[in-house]
Amino acid sequence: MDYISEQPYIFFPNIQIRRGEDDAVNDGSLPRFLPLREATMDYHRGDFEPAKRCFRDTEDHSPAKLTTALLALAAAISSGDYALYDDIHTWLQGRLALSPGPENELRLRYPEYMAAASMGAPEMLPGWLKSGDLSAAPASLRPGFLLFHMMCLRAERKYEQLLGTAKTALAVYSNPQHFIPSDILYCLLGALAAYNLGERETALGLIGRAARDAMPYGFIVPFAEYVNGCGGLIEEYLLREYPEQARQIIKLAPRLWKNWIDFHNKYTQDNITTILTPKEYHVAELLKNGATYAQAAESLRLSIGRVRCIVSDIYGKLCINSKSELSRFIL
């Protein structure tokens, strides 16, 4: 039996969830996949342990193992679990040797591509994925591969292309009855692009769209991943509309962000800093990208004097003296 051909591809970014109801759609998944479905929901709520248990408890030859590997890999990075990350990588390499063929390779490399894209390391991805040519990808994987391509566009700061791709993704995969977890990230990446293009209202609209799907389920992790990327817009919107969840997101974000940057540094040999506060990091990112103090102040709704104080703290923590030195420490 071909292990890969027997895999029912309910990859966790594609699980269908009813809008406004705390219940995942019954898409005919076999009972053995129900713990994975629950672990997926828990992951997006900020509980990473069920995803890890799913991978450890699933037999190596089970059809569910590949799906658990993808979810557990995200959980390993989010929680800073290097040992589990390495175990998953070793297992995937072993399956690659047993399951030859280009389509099988795409499926087995999917978790690896997810990790590289999420860690902001497009140099670790194949050219076709960076360019967005998904013609060779199985249909079940295209929503995820499109998301990884969008993450590459973000890393390369191609904001106009990123916003256009986000709108296309939402149009192609939109469904009035349900959403998939990738939809939330399409919205948040689009919001980040719109914010950087100066389209504040577009950004807020996309943030709102993501929140209306995610918040009834308590899905805080996607927002914790991107809360620092839109100049405070995500935090502003959530504090106004979903204050309880906003406080959870603000508490989770620094830990999540640090773990993802630590993984980025370990596997790319970069030296991206994790000692700055989220606000300091965002100011540093703006300055690294060429913003003046006045532009950074306007973007973050701060006074120029406040920005100068933050920059002084940044330089002190990083032991540098100029904006030109920031590129060594900022992703």
ABEGO torsion letter per residue (X at the ends): XBAAAABBBBBAAABBBBBGBBBBBBAGBBAAAAAAAAAAAAAAAGBAAAAAAAAAABBAABAAAAAAAAAAAAAAAAAGBAAAAAAAAAAAAAAAAABBEAAAAAAAAAAAAAAAAAAGBAAABBAAAAAGBAAABBAAAAAAAAAAAAAAAAAAGBAAAAAAAAAAAAAAABBAABBBAAAAAAAAAAAAAAAAAGBAAAAAAAAAAAAAAAAAAGBAAAAAAAAAAAGGAAAAAAAAABAAAAAAAAAAAAAAAAAAAAAAAAAAGBABBAABBAAAAAAAAAAAAGBBAAAAAAAAGBBAAAAAAAAAAAAAAAGBABAAAAAAABX
